[in-house]
Amino acid sequence: MVIWDSKYETGVKDIDEQHESLFSYINDLEECIQDNYYEGPRIEIILNFFQLFCATHFSLEETCMLRMMCPVHEENKEAHSKFLAYYKKFREEYRPATNKPELLKEFHGVLIKWLVNHIVKIDMKMKTQAKSLVTQ
């Protein structure tokens, strides 16, 4: 389980709320895996969330970084692009797959690693920018 913590807050309320819901969905996916639930409506809801999340959240984050003139804006866009390519490939493989348990477990592991690394190494740069905008 991944636990939301204030150490992941970027200082941008909408982004932090979206990150927190992302943690929740990752945990929902983990519960499905633990319950040996690898396909069906609950999994589809979770996977559709990730697709919608990527489309809306990545756009919001990139817009915020651009407005704040965040120095990692381009790095953030590139990371998002790479994750979207991974997710698209995962979804293409998952639909017809007979090895859904292995694919979901791998996806879950990638989500945890990517999320925490991305927030800590890239998204947290917004915190510095947000603070500097408030003090100007």
Buried (B, 14 or more C-beta within 10 A) or exposed (E): EBEBEEEBBBBBEEBBEBBEBBBEBBBBBBEBBEEEBBBEEBBEEBBEBBEEBBEEBBEBBBEBBEEBEBEBBEBBBEBBEEBBEBBEEBBEBBEEBEEBBEBBBEBBEBBBEBBEEBBEEBBBBBBBBBEEEEEE
